[in-house]
Structures are given as C-alpha cells and as structure tokens.
C-alpha cells in the first residue's frame, strides 16, 4: 500500500486517509437519498435507483482512487440529475430510456475529448462569466425544485407560481431546513445528511413516516433500469443541445472541483500543473458512460471531496474508503426508502445555496458580459431548463460581441456552440 499510494511522500498514513474517506462519505451521502428522489419522478424504479446510486458512486470513486491516486469522490451530479428528470423527461416528454442514451453519448464524447486533450481547450474557450453564471443558474434551478418538492411553492394559474399551504409536511421540511442551516453555520461535517435524518425522525413523530420492516436487506435489483438506455433514440438533431448541455455542465463542474481540491490537497506541481489531471478527467468520463449503462444521470466529481482533504486526505486511499462505504450503503435500502420528499427537499435548497456563491465574481457592471450571464441565470429556473439558460446565454454573448465589434473576445469554439444553440431554437420553434 505504501508503494502504491505513497503515503510517506504525501505526509499521511492509513488512519488519516481512512478518517478522511469517512468524512467525505458523511458529507456527500445525501446523494443516496436525493438522486433517487429526483430521478424517480421520470417513472424510474426508486428501489433500483437507490442501488444504482450507491453502486455507481462507490465504483466510480474507487476508480478515481486506484487510477488517479486522488482523494476525489464521484457520484451522479446535482443539477444534471434535475435537468435529466425535469428538463428532458418531464419538460420535453422524452422517455427516460432515451434520456439515458443522451447521457451515454455525452459521456462518450467527453471521453474522446479527454483522450485527445481538447477538453481543456474547450474550457479556455468559454468566458468566465458564462461558466460562473451556469453554476449560479443551476443553483437557483435546484432550489426551485427543492421548494416545489417541499410544497412551499405551488402552481398558480393567475401568477404562474404561488405560496403553498403550510401544512404539517411543509412545516417538517422547514424545520429540517433550519437544522441544516444551523449545522452549516457551525461547520458540522455531514450537516445535510444529519438534517435529512433529523427531518425524517420529526416526520415519524408526526405520523408522516413509518418505520421500515427491516434495517438491512439485500439491495434492490438494478434490472428495471440497468442496460435500458436507448442510444439510437438519442441520436436526433433535436437532442444535440441536451447532449452538449450534459457535457458542458459536467465539464466545468468536474474540472472546477478538481482544480479547487487539488490546491488544497497539495497536488499542484511547481509549474502549476495538477498532478494526474489527465487520469482524473478520464476517470470522470468513464464514470459517466458506466453510470448511463447502469441507469443514472451524469456522474461528476463532488466538491464535498474538499471535506475529506480538510480532514487530511491526500491520496487515492481516501477515495477507496469513501467508495467502499457507498457500496455498503446499498444494503440499507429500507432506511433510505423511508426518507420522505419533505426531508430531501431542504437538502436541495442548501446545495443550491452552495452553487450560487460564485455570483459575486460576475462583473454585472460590464453589460456585454453581465446580460448573457443574467439571462443564463434567470432563464434556468424560470423555464425549468438548464439547456434554455445556456442557449440564451451563449447566443446573447456572441451576438453582443459581434454587434459591439469585439470579435477579439470570441473564440471559434464559442461561435460554433452559439450556432448550435441557434439551430436548436429554430428546430424547437
């Protein structure tokens, strides 16, 4: 183990790495509850989704540890799972099997771009304002979904949305949100997970949640969703932008996380290069393809990995411990299945908060940068689609730069992306 992970060279040991792996798991384990809750809205079997979420998260994270020797955790990404469920399946009426095909194709393209070294060039082509606004917009979108799942906001034919009835489930969810917020302020590790459990217990006290028949059981079969992807159905012009959207979101989400965590984990060389970045990107792409086969949305690298790094994690052994814990979690399906929507909804609000924190870095005083960023942010929740926000963001950015004569600010890759967005709008019309 010392020879493989190089503990001494990284000034760490098995005990420290194990604690770090446990810390990362506790911080990010909420995905086991939230991902099935979101994706099951498409008609996918929730029991199968629980198992798939655990298996994909576990194996993908172990792959990261063994291949890249990095303390990074991977799981189905927040935001893209909402786009999968509410944007593609419920919004566009696309069967979840075809949506999995979209994820698979985006993963394959991702893998190709990574293999030939184009991935980083694409990152450089997208202006910082659009990168930041994408994260902020997704944060608002996730928050909107969380409040909707909670029942705090409901449909209102007069004004589109309105305040829902403050009944017992909504009150339980609001109490859960307060608990999570207090724990976040106190910087308690696993604040979201603790909040989910606390809200579930409160619901049990009020008779809204019922105890499971068992604590441990054989994991539910993945057969209802595994290997059910429809790749042929996803190969249509109408789905070109959704394919790009999945790839784009995963691209910046994962790379941003890797760069941030790499600095904290002392993985940056003297020349500024991140050690094993190619392998980390490759593992991320492989995980997305693998996840689509097993029946889940895009798998991405989680910023919660930083909690494990803060606890001393410096090598891939941290990831292996985290991955094993995710695999073991699959045997606790009865407990996971009893968690109600009003307990996971507050988690979406907190995650949305974290994703919007970069908004102060967008220069809204520079209008030709600020308007595209603002359209990207506001149209994601208001049109219930991440793709729509990106389409109008890219189009407005390129058009403004062209009309203002600032062609030097445009990269050929960005222009091609804008053209694809325009084609998508025309076909949609």
C-alpha positions as CSV (number, residue, x, y, z in Angstrom):
1,X,0.0,0.0,0.0
2,X,2.8,2.4,0.8
3,X,4.4,1.7,-2.6
4,X,1.2,2.2,-4.5
5,X,-0.3,5.2,-2.7
6,X,3.0,6.8,-1.5
7,X,1.7,7.7,2.0
8,X,5.1,9.0,3.2
9,X,5.7,11.2,0.2
10,X,2.3,12.8,0.8
11,X,2.9,13.0,4.6
12,X,-0.1,10.9,5.5
13,X,-1.0,7.4,6.7
14,X,-3.7,4.8,6.6
15,X,-5.5,6.1,9.7
16,X,-5.6,9.7,8.4
17,X,-6.7,8.6,5.0
18,X,-9.5,6.4,6.4
19,X,-10.8,9.2,8.6
20,X,-10.7,11.5,5.5
21,X,-12.7,8.9,3.5
22,X,-15.3,8.6,6.2
23,X,-15.6,12.4,6.4
24,X,-16.1,12.7,2.6
25,X,-18.8,10.0,2.7
26,X,-20.7,11.6,5.6
27,X,-20.6,15.0,3.8
28,X,-21.9,13.7,0.5
29,X,-24.0,10.7,1.4
30,X,-27.2,12.8,1.0
31,X,-26.9,12.0,-2.7
32,X,-28.1,8.4,-1.9
33,X,-31.4,9.9,-0.8
34,X,-31.7,12.9,-3.2
35,X,-30.7,11.3,-6.5
36,X,-33.4,8.5,-6.4
37,X,-36.0,11.0,-5.3
38,X,-35.3,13.3,-8.3
39,X,-34.9,10.6,-11.0
40,X,-37.9,8.6,-9.8
41,X,-40.1,11.5,-11.0
42,X,-39.5,10.2,-14.5
43,X,-41.1,6.8,-13.7
44,X,-37.8,5.0,-13.0
45,X,-38.0,2.4,-10.2
46,X,-36.9,4.1,-6.9
47,X,-35.5,0.9,-5.3
48,X,-33.4,0.3,-8.4
49,X,-32.2,3.9,-8.3
50,X,-31.1,3.6,-4.7
51,X,-28.9,0.6,-5.5
52,X,-27.6,2.2,-8.7
53,X,-26.7,5.4,-7.0
54,X,-24.7,3.5,-4.4
55,X,-23.0,1.2,-6.9
56,X,-22.1,3.9,-9.4
57,X,-20.9,6.3,-6.7
58,X,-18.9,3.6,-5.0
59,X,-17.2,2.1,-8.1
60,X,-16.6,5.5,-9.7
61,X,-14.9,6.8,-6.5
62,X,-12.8,3.7,-6.2
63,X,-11.8,4.0,-9.8
64,X,-10.6,7.6,-9.1
65,X,-8.6,6.3,-6.1
66,X,-6.9,3.4,-8.0
67,X,-6.3,5.1,-11.3
68,X,-5.5,8.7,-10.5
69,X,-4.5,8.2,-6.8
70,X,-6.5,11.3,-5.9
71,X,-8.8,11.9,-2.9
72,X,-11.8,12.8,-5.0
73,X,-15.3,11.4,-4.8
74,X,-17.7,10.9,-7.8
75,X,-21.5,10.4,-7.9
76,X,-24.5,11.3,-10.0
77,X,-24.3,15.1,-10.2
78,X,-26.7,17.5,-8.7
79,X,-28.2,19.8,-11.3
80,X,-27.7,17.5,-14.2
81,X,-30.0,14.9,-12.5
82,X,-32.6,17.7,-12.2
83,X,-32.1,18.5,-15.9
84,X,-32.4,14.8,-16.8
85,X,-35.7,14.5,-14.9
86,X,-37.5,17.8,-15.2
87,X,-35.9,19.2,-18.3
88,X,-35.7,16.2,-20.7
89,X,-38.2,13.7,-19.4
90,X,-41.0,15.8,-17.9
91,X,-40.2,19.0,-19.8
92,X,-39.6,17.7,-23.3
93,X,-41.6,14.4,-22.9
94,X,-38.5,12.3,-23.6
95,X,-38.6,8.7,-22.2
96,X,-36.1,8.1,-19.5
97,X,-34.5,5.4,-21.6
98,X,-33.7,7.9,-24.4
99,X,-32.5,10.4,-21.8
100,X,-30.0,7.7,-20.6
101,X,-28.9,7.4,-24.2
102,X,-28.3,11.2,-24.2
103,X,-26.1,10.8,-21.1
104,X,-24.2,7.9,-22.6
105,X,-23.5,9.8,-25.8
106,X,-22.3,12.9,-23.9
107,X,-20.1,10.6,-21.8
108,X,-18.5,9.0,-24.9
109,X,-17.9,12.4,-26.4
110,X,-16.4,13.5,-23.1
111,X,-14.1,10.5,-23.1
112,X,-12.9,11.3,-26.7
113,X,-12.3,15.0,-25.9
114,X,-10.4,14.0,-22.8
115,X,-8.3,11.4,-24.7
116,X,-7.2,13.8,-27.4
117,X,-6.6,16.7,-25.0
118,X,-9.3,19.0,-26.3
119,X,-11.2,19.2,-23.0
120,X,-9.0,21.9,-21.5
121,X,-9.2,23.9,-24.8
122,X,-13.0,24.0,-24.6
123,X,-12.7,25.3,-21.0
124,X,-10.5,28.1,-22.2
125,X,-13.0,29.0,-25.0
126,X,-15.9,29.6,-22.6
127,X,-15.8,33.0,-20.9
128,X,-15.6,33.1,-17.2
129,X,-18.9,35.0,-16.9
130,X,-20.8,32.2,-18.6
131,X,-19.0,29.5,-16.5
132,X,-19.9,31.2,-13.3
133,X,-23.5,32.0,-14.3
134,X,-24.1,28.4,-15.3
135,X,-23.3,27.3,-11.7
136,X,-25.4,30.0,-10.2
137,X,-28.3,29.3,-12.6
138,X,-28.2,25.6,-11.7
139,X,-28.2,26.5,-8.0
140,X,-31.4,28.5,-8.4
141,X,-32.9,25.8,-10.5
142,X,-32.2,23.1,-7.8
143,X,-33.5,25.5,-5.1
144,X,-36.7,26.0,-7.1
145,X,-37.2,22.2,-7.4
146,X,-36.5,21.8,-3.7
147,X,-39.1,24.3,-2.7
148,X,-41.6,22.7,-5.1
149,X,-40.9,19.2,-3.8
150,X,-41.4,20.6,-0.3
151,X,-44.8,22.1,-1.3
152,X,-43.8,25.6,-0.2
153,X,-44.3,26.9,-3.8
154,X,-47.1,25.5,-6.0
155,X,-48.8,26.1,-9.3
156,X,-50.9,29.2,-9.5
157,X,-52.8,29.9,-12.8
158,X,-53.1,33.6,-12.1
159,X,-49.4,34.3,-11.4
160,X,-47.7,31.0,-12.5
161,X,-46.4,30.2,-9.0
162,X,-47.6,30.9,-5.5
163,X,-47.2,30.0,-1.9
164,X,-48.4,26.6,-1.0
165,X,-50.4,25.5,2.1
166,X,-48.3,25.5,5.2
167,X,-49.3,22.0,6.4
168,X,-47.5,19.5,8.6
169,X,-45.2,18.1,5.9
170,X,-44.2,21.6,4.9
171,X,-43.5,22.6,8.5
172,X,-41.4,19.5,9.0
173,X,-39.4,20.4,5.9
174,X,-38.9,24.0,7.0
175,X,-37.7,22.7,10.4
176,X,-35.3,20.5,8.5
177,X,-34.0,23.5,6.5
178,X,-33.4,25.4,9.8
179,X,-31.5,22.4,11.2
180,X,-29.3,22.1,8.1
181,X,-28.7,25.8,8.1
182,X,-27.6,25.9,11.7
183,X,-25.3,22.9,11.3
184,X,-23.8,24.5,8.1
185,X,-23.1,27.7,10.0
186,X,-21.5,25.6,12.8
187,X,-19.4,23.8,10.1
188,X,-20.6,20.4,11.2
189,X,-19.5,17.7,8.9
190,X,-22.3,15.9,7.3
191,X,-24.7,18.7,8.0
192,X,-27.0,17.9,5.1
193,X,-27.1,14.2,5.9
194,X,-27.8,14.9,9.6
195,X,-30.6,17.3,8.6
196,X,-32.2,14.6,6.4
197,X,-32.2,12.1,9.2
198,X,-33.5,14.6,11.7
199,X,-36.3,15.7,9.4
200,X,-37.3,12.1,8.8
201,X,-37.4,11.5,12.6
202,X,-39.6,14.6,13.0
203,X,-41.9,13.2,10.3
204,X,-42.0,9.9,12.2
205,X,-43.1,11.6,15.4
206,X,-46.0,13.3,13.5
207,X,-47.0,10.0,11.9
208,X,-46.0,11.1,8.4
209,X,-43.2,8.5,8.2
210,X,-43.5,4.8,9.0
211,X,-40.7,2.5,10.2
212,X,-39.3,0.1,7.7
213,X,-39.8,-3.7,8.0
214,X,-36.0,-4.2,8.3
215,X,-32.8,-2.1,8.7
216,X,-30.6,-4.2,6.4
217,X,-31.7,-6.1,3.3
218,X,-30.4,-7.4,0.0
219,X,-30.0,-4.4,-2.3
220,X,-32.9,-3.9,-4.7
221,X,-32.3,-5.2,-8.2
222,X,-31.0,-2.7,-10.8
223,X,-32.7,-4.7,-13.6
224,X,-35.6,-2.3,-14.0
225,X,-33.2,0.5,-15.2
226,X,-29.8,-1.1,-15.9
227,X,-28.9,-1.5,-19.6
228,X,-32.2,0.1,-20.6
229,X,-30.6,3.1,-22.4
230,X,-31.9,4.0,-25.9
231,X,-28.8,5.3,-27.7
232,X,-30.4,5.1,-31.2
233,X,-33.4,7.2,-30.0
234,X,-31.0,9.8,-28.6
235,X,-29.2,10.3,-32.0
236,X,-31.5,13.0,-33.3
237,X,-30.9,16.7,-34.1
238,X,-33.4,17.8,-31.5
239,X,-31.3,16.3,-28.7
240,X,-28.0,17.8,-29.9
241,X,-28.2,20.7,-27.4
242,X,-29.2,18.5,-24.4
243,X,-26.2,16.3,-25.3
244,X,-24.0,19.3,-25.3
245,X,-25.6,20.6,-22.1
246,X,-24.8,17.4,-20.2
247,X,-21.2,17.5,-21.5
248,X,-20.8,21.2,-20.8
249,X,-22.1,21.1,-17.2
250,X,-20.0,18.0,-16.3
251,X,-17.0,19.6,-18.0
252,X,-17.0,22.7,-15.8
253,X,-18.4,21.1,-12.7
254,X,-15.8,18.4,-12.6
255,X,-12.8,20.4,-13.7
256,X,-13.6,23.3,-11.3
257,X,-13.9,20.8,-8.5
258,X,-10.6,19.1,-9.4
259,X,-8.7,22.3,-9.6
260,X,-10.1,23.6,-6.3
261,X,-9.5,20.4,-4.4
262,X,-6.1,19.8,-6.0
263,X,-4.7,23.0,-4.5
264,X,-6.0,22.0,-1.0
265,X,-4.5,18.5,-1.4
266,X,-1.1,19.7,-2.5
267,X,-1.5,18.1,-5.9
268,X,-0.2,21.1,-7.9
269,X,3.3,21.0,-9.3
270,X,5.7,23.9,-9.2
271,X,4.9,24.7,-12.8
272,X,1.2,25.0,-12.0
273,X,0.1,21.7,-13.5
274,X,-2.2,19.5,-11.5
275,X,-0.7,16.1,-10.9
276,X,-2.6,13.3,-12.7
277,X,-5.2,15.7,-14.1
278,X,-5.5,13.6,-17.3
279,X,-6.3,10.4,-15.3
280,X,-8.8,12.3,-13.1
281,X,-10.6,13.6,-16.2
282,X,-10.5,10.2,-17.8
283,X,-12.0,8.6,-14.7
284,X,-14.8,11.2,-14.7
285,X,-15.7,10.4,-18.3
286,X,-15.6,6.7,-17.8
287,X,-17.9,7.0,-14.8
288,X,-20.5,8.9,-16.8
289,X,-20.6,6.2,-19.5
290,X,-20.7,3.5,-16.9
291,X,-23.4,5.3,-14.9
292,X,-25.6,5.6,-18.0
293,X,-25.3,1.8,-18.6
294,X,-26.5,1.2,-15.0
295,X,-29.3,3.7,-15.2
296,X,-28.4,7.1,-13.7
297,X,-27.7,10.6,-15.0
298,X,-24.2,12.1,-15.5
299,X,-21.6,11.2,-12.9
300,X,-19.4,14.0,-11.8
301,X,-16.7,14.9,-9.3
302,X,-18.1,16.3,-6.0
303,X,-16.9,19.4,-4.3
304,X,-17.7,17.6,-1.0
305,X,-14.3,15.9,-1.6
306,X,-12.8,19.0,0.0
307,X,-14.1,17.9,3.4
308,X,-12.0,14.8,3.2
309,X,-9.0,16.7,2.1
310,X,-9.5,19.1,5.0
311,X,-9.5,16.0,7.3
312,X,-6.1,15.1,5.9
313,X,-6.8,13.0,2.8
314,X,-4.0,13.3,0.3
315,X,-4.1,10.0,-1.7
316,X,-6.4,7.7,-3.6
317,X,-6.9,5.6,-0.4
318,X,-9.2,8.3,0.8
319,X,-11.4,7.7,-2.3
320,X,-11.3,3.9,-1.8
321,X,-12.6,4.2,1.7
322,X,-15.4,6.5,0.6
323,X,-16.3,4.2,-2.3
324,X,-16.5,1.1,-0.1
325,X,-18.8,3.0,2.3
326,X,-21.1,3.9,-0.7
327,X,-21.2,0.2,-1.7
328,X,-22.1,-0.9,1.8
329,X,-24.9,1.8,1.9
330,X,-26.7,-0.2,-0.8
331,X,-27.6,-2.8,1.9
332,X,-29.5,-0.2,3.9
333,X,-32.2,0.3,1.2
334,X,-35.2,0.0,3.7
335,X,-33.9,3.0,5.7
336,X,-33.1,5.0,2.6
337,X,-36.5,4.2,1.1
338,X,-38.4,5.5,4.1
339,X,-37.0,9.0,3.8
340,X,-39.8,11.3,2.6
341,X,-39.6,14.1,0.0
342,X,-40.0,16.8,2.6
343,X,-36.8,15.6,4.2
344,X,-34.7,15.7,1.0
345,X,-36.2,19.0,-0.3
346,X,-34.3,21.2,2.2
347,X,-31.1,19.5,1.1
348,X,-31.7,20.8,-2.5
349,X,-32.1,24.3,-1.1
350,X,-28.7,24.1,0.8
351,X,-27.0,22.6,-2.3
352,X,-28.5,25.4,-4.4
353,X,-27.1,27.9,-1.9
354,X,-23.6,26.5,-2.3
355,X,-23.8,26.6,-6.1
356,X,-24.8,30.3,-6.1
357,X,-21.9,31.5,-4.0
358,X,-19.7,32.5,-7.0
359,X,-22.2,35.1,-8.2
360,X,-20.1,37.9,-6.7
361,X,-17.3,37.1,-9.2
362,X,-19.5,38.0,-12.2
363,X,-19.0,41.6,-13.4
364,X,-22.5,42.8,-14.0
365,X,-21.2,46.4,-14.4
366,X,-19.7,45.2,-17.7
367,X,-23.0,44.9,-19.5
368,X,-21.9,42.9,-22.5
369,X,-20.7,40.3,-20.0
370,X,-23.5,40.8,-17.5
371,X,-26.5,40.5,-19.7
372,X,-25.6,37.0,-21.1
373,X,-24.7,35.9,-17.5
374,X,-28.0,37.3,-16.2
375,X,-30.1,35.6,-18.9
376,X,-28.3,32.3,-18.2
377,X,-29.0,32.5,-14.5
378,X,-32.6,33.7,-14.7
379,X,-33.9,31.5,-17.5
380,X,-32.8,28.2,-16.0
381,X,-35.3,28.3,-13.1
382,X,-38.0,30.3,-14.9
383,X,-38.1,28.0,-18.0
384,X,-37.4,24.9,-15.8
385,X,-34.5,24.0,-18.1
386,X,-30.7,24.3,-17.7
387,X,-30.4,23.9,-21.5
388,X,-32.6,27.0,-22.2
389,X,-30.4,29.1,-19.9
390,X,-27.3,28.0,-21.7
391,X,-28.8,28.5,-25.2
392,X,-29.8,32.2,-24.5
393,X,-26.6,32.8,-22.6
394,X,-24.3,31.7,-25.4
395,X,-26.4,33.3,-28.1
396,X,-26.6,36.7,-26.4
397,X,-22.9,36.7,-25.6
398,X,-21.9,36.1,-29.2
399,X,-24.4,38.5,-30.7
400,X,-23.5,41.3,-28.3
401,X,-19.8,40.9,-29.0
402,X,-20.4,40.9,-32.8
403,X,-22.7,44.0,-32.7
404,X,-20.2,45.9,-30.4
405,X,-17.3,45.0,-32.7
406,X,-15.5,43.0,-30.1
407,X,-14.7,40.0,-32.3
408,X,-11.4,39.5,-30.4
409,X,-13.3,38.4,-27.4
410,X,-14.9,35.5,-29.4
411,X,-13.3,32.1,-29.7
412,X,-14.2,29.9,-32.7
413,X,-15.3,27.1,-30.4
414,X,-17.7,29.6,-28.7
415,X,-19.1,30.7,-32.1
416,X,-19.8,27.1,-33.1
417,X,-21.6,26.5,-29.8
418,X,-23.7,29.6,-30.4
419,X,-24.6,28.4,-33.9
420,X,-25.7,25.0,-32.5
421,X,-27.9,26.9,-30.0
422,X,-29.5,28.9,-32.8
423,X,-30.2,25.7,-34.7
424,X,-31.8,24.2,-31.6
425,X,-34.1,27.3,-31.2
426,X,-35.1,27.2,-34.8
427,X,-35.9,23.5,-34.7
428,X,-37.8,23.9,-31.5
429,X,-39.9,26.7,-33.0
